[in-house]
Amino acid sequence: MVSQETINHVKDLINEKDVFVASKSYCPYSKAALNTLFTELNVPTSKALVLQVNQLPEGSDIQDALLELTGQRTVPNIYIKGKHIGGNDDLQILKQSGKLEKLLEGILE
C-alpha cells in the first residue's frame, strides 16, 4: 500500500510541468511515446518532466501511486496539463485523431 505522502508527491510532480511522463529507459512503448512528444511534435523539454522510474530508488513507489491515481501501473504513464492521457497507445490514438495537438496548445512553440 502506497502512502498518502507518496501519492501527494506524485500529484505535485504531475502538476510541476505541462507534460509528465513516467517512463522506463528500456521500454519500447516509452521510447515511442517520448519520440512522438519530443521529436515529432517538438514539445519543449523545459515544459516536460520525464521520470525514468526504473532508474529511481522510489520508482516502484511512484508506479504504485500512479496505479492508485489512475488504475494504470504500466509505462509510459502520460499526463498533459494535469490530465491523465494513458499510455503510448492512447497517445498515438490522440495523435492520429488530431486531438493531441489541441491538448498541447500553448505548450508547443
C-alpha positions in Angstrom: 0.0 0.0 0.0 1.4 3.3 -1.0 1.4 6.2 1.5 -0.7 9.3 1.1 2.6 11.3 1.2 3.9 9.5 -1.9 0.6 10.0 -3.7 0.7 13.7 -2.9 4.3 13.9 -4.1 3.4 12.2 -7.4 0.5 14.6 -7.8 2.9 17.5 -7.3 5.3 16.0 -9.9 2.4 15.7 -12.4 1.4 19.3 -11.9 5.0 20.6 -11.9 5.2 20.8 -15.8 2.7 20.9 -18.7 3.7 17.3 -19.7 4.5 14.5 -17.3 5.7 11.1 -18.4 6.5 8.1 -16.1 8.8 6.0 -18.3 11.3 3.2 -18.3 14.6 3.6 -20.2 14.4 0.2 -21.7 10.6 0.1 -22.6 9.9 0.3 -26.4 6.5 1.9 -25.7 8.0 4.6 -23.5 10.6 5.3 -26.2 7.8 5.5 -28.9 5.8 8.0 -26.7 8.8 10.1 -26.0 9.7 10.1 -29.7 6.2 11.3 -30.5 6.2 14.0 -27.9 9.7 15.4 -28.3 10.9 14.5 -31.8 7.7 14.5 -33.9 5.7 17.2 -32.1 8.7 19.2 -30.7 7.3 19.5 -27.1 9.9 21.7 -25.4 11.8 19.7 -22.8 11.6 22.7 -20.5 7.8 22.2 -20.3 8.0 18.5 -19.5 9.0 16.2 -16.7 10.1 12.7 -17.7 10.9 10.2 -14.9 12.7 7.1 -15.8 11.2 5.1 -12.9 13.5 2.2 -13.4 16.4 4.4 -12.6 14.9 5.9 -9.4 15.1 4.3 -5.9 11.5 5.3 -5.4 10.4 4.3 -8.9 8.3 1.4 -7.7 6.5 3.7 -5.2 5.8 6.2 -8.0 4.3 3.5 -10.1 2.2 2.3 -7.1 1.0 5.9 -6.6 0.1 6.2 -10.3 -1.9 3.0 -10.0 -3.8 4.4 -7.1 -4.5 7.7 -9.0 -5.3 6.2 -12.5 -5.7 2.5 -12.3 -2.6 2.3 -14.6 0.7 1.0 -13.3 2.3 0.4 -16.7 4.6 2.8 -18.5 4.5 5.1 -20.2 2.0 6.9 -18.0 1.4 10.2 -19.6 -0.3 13.4 -18.4 -0.8 16.6 -20.3 -1.7 19.8 -18.3 -2.5 17.6 -15.3 -5.0 15.4 -17.3 -4.2 11.6 -17.5 -3.8 10.6 -21.1 -2.9 7.0 -20.6 -0.1 5.0 -22.3 1.5 5.0 -25.7 -1.5 3.5 -27.5 -3.7 6.2 -26.1 -1.2 8.9 -27.1 -1.0 7.5 -30.7 -4.8 7.4 -31.0 -5.0 11.1 -29.9 -2.3 12.0 -32.4 -4.0 10.2 -35.3 -7.3 11.9 -34.5 -5.7 15.3 -34.3 -6.8 15.8 -30.7 -3.2 15.6 -29.3 -2.2 18.9 -30.9 -5.3 20.5 -29.4 -4.3 19.2 -25.9 -0.7 20.6 -26.5 -1.9 24.1 -27.5 0.1 26.7 -25.6 2.9 24.1 -24.9 4.2 23.8 -28.4 6.4 26.7 -29.6 
